[in-house]
Amino acid sequence: MEYLAVNFIEYASIPVILAAIYAGFLYHRLVTEMRILSYFIFLSAAIELVSKVMWYMKENNLRLLHLYVLLGFVLLAWFYKTILKGFIAPKLIGGVTIGFVLFTLVNSLFFQSLDTFNSVALTVQAVLMIILCVFTFLVLMNDIVREERQGLFSSLNWINSGLFLYYLSSLMVFYIGNQFIQFYTSLTNQYLWSMHSFFSMLMYVCLMVGLWKSPRRLNS
């Protein structure tokens, strides 16, 4: 069991890199919504690669996490703002995004420093993402929406499901992450983070399937 947990953590970056390569291969043929999602995947892959290098060099890579939380939410909010156009006022998602950016900056500068695990910002991000995902599920259940966005329907279902499962399952990890690091054994931490790695891998597999099922531009 311990060996399996270590492998999940060690190889969690593979689906991220594969998703970035696949998104890059398809990029010029993707519709606007999927191009925006690709930016999130590219960011994830870049952060993952640099983080791995820093980890092998035994350097603190938590500053990258602070950056990833901020930029990752901005890109995902942009993605949902695009696909939910006509159902949620763009200014609402824009306002939430600006508020989250300001909150994250204040948290990183004054409360949870750049060299620590920013559990508060991660928790807030997870809650906001879960809300966006649930609302998207409700929108996609509408028969009129299914007809109007028939080409994107299957793709969005895979993408939204992957993001929902990841942020829902990771909410506990984000919320109690610091307590586990400080007060629990290394083996318990391994099991906790292996669960997080498993759902991260699942999310990127879902994103790749979503890109595969996405409609293509007529003029690439």
Buried (B, 14 or more C-beta within 10 A) or exposed (E): EEEEBBEBBEEBBEBBBBBBEBBEEBBEBBBEBBBBBBBBBBBBBBBBBEBBEBEEEEEEBBBBBBBBBBBBBBBBBBBBBBBBEEEBEEEEBEEBBEEBBEBBEEBBEEEBEBEBBBBBBBBBBBBBBBEBBEBBBEBBEEEEBEEEBEEBBBBBBBBBBBBBBBBBBBBBBBBBBBEBBEEEEEEEBBBBBBBBBBBBBBBBBBBBBBBEBBBEEEEE
